[in-house]
Amino acid sequence: MPFLYILQSQSSGRYYIGSTTDLARRISEHHRDHTPSTRNRGPWSLVYQEEFRTLPEARRRELQIKSWKSHRTISELVNGNSA
């Protein structure tokens, strides 16, 4: 199933937002530094996920959250204070 996911860096507190059809594989890639945008910025923790019927739906949600550009708004989503 396609997923939107949010990782949080344990060292900096920054978020990484992504989407995938194989969440376990993708998280493993992040932990092994196979993703340039998260390389050497971890360790990472999965802090949020949403499941979708199709990958395009997950990608649209990813772009929506990335457009917020607000650490506070993303933190509220992760903590269950907004949708």
C-alpha positions in Angstrom: 0.0 0.0 0.0 1.2 3.5 -0.7 2.1 5.7 2.3 2.9 9.3 3.1 5.5 9.3 5.9 7.3 11.8 8.1 10.7 11.1 9.7 12.2 13.2 12.4 16.0 13.5 12.9 16.9 12.6 16.4 20.0 14.8 16.2 18.5 18.0 14.8 14.7 17.6 15.2 14.2 18.4 11.5 11.5 16.6 9.5 11.7 14.6 6.3 8.5 14.1 4.3 8.2 11.4 1.7 5.9 8.9 0.0 6.4 5.3 -1.0 4.7 2.0 -1.8 7.1 0.0 0.5 7.4 1.8 3.8 9.7 -0.7 5.5 12.2 -0.7 2.5 12.2 3.1 2.3 12.9 3.5 6.0 15.7 1.0 5.8 17.2 3.1 2.9 17.1 6.2 5.1 18.8 4.3 7.9 21.5 3.1 5.6 22.2 6.6 4.2 21.0 5.6 0.7 18.9 8.8 0.4 21.0 11.9 -0.4 18.5 14.3 1.3 18.7 12.5 4.6 22.3 11.2 4.4 24.4 12.1 7.5 21.5 13.8 9.2 20.1 11.0 11.2 19.4 8.9 13.0 15.8 9.1 11.9 12.5 8.1 13.6 9.2 7.4 11.9 6.9 9.9 13.6 3.9 9.9 11.3 2.3 7.9 8.4 -0.9 7.9 6.4 -2.0 5.1 4.1 -3.5 5.7 0.6 -5.2 3.7 -2.1 -2.8 5.0 -4.8 0.7 6.4 -5.0 -0.5 9.6 -6.7 -2.8 10.3 -3.7 0.1 9.8 -1.3 2.3 12.1 -3.5 -0.3 14.8 -3.5 -0.5 14.7 0.3 3.3 14.8 0.5 3.3 18.0 -1.7 0.6 19.5 0.4 2.5 19.0 3.7 5.8 20.2 2.1 4.0 23.4 0.9 3.2 24.3 4.6 6.9 25.1 5.2 6.2 25.4 8.9 7.9 23.3 11.4 5.2 24.2 13.9 2.3 23.1 11.6 4.0 19.8 10.8 4.7 19.2 14.5 1.0 19.7 15.1 0.1 17.1 12.5 2.6 14.7 14.0 1.3 15.3 17.5 -2.4 14.8 16.4 -3.4 18.5 16.9 -4.4 19.1 13.2 -5.1 17.3 10.0 
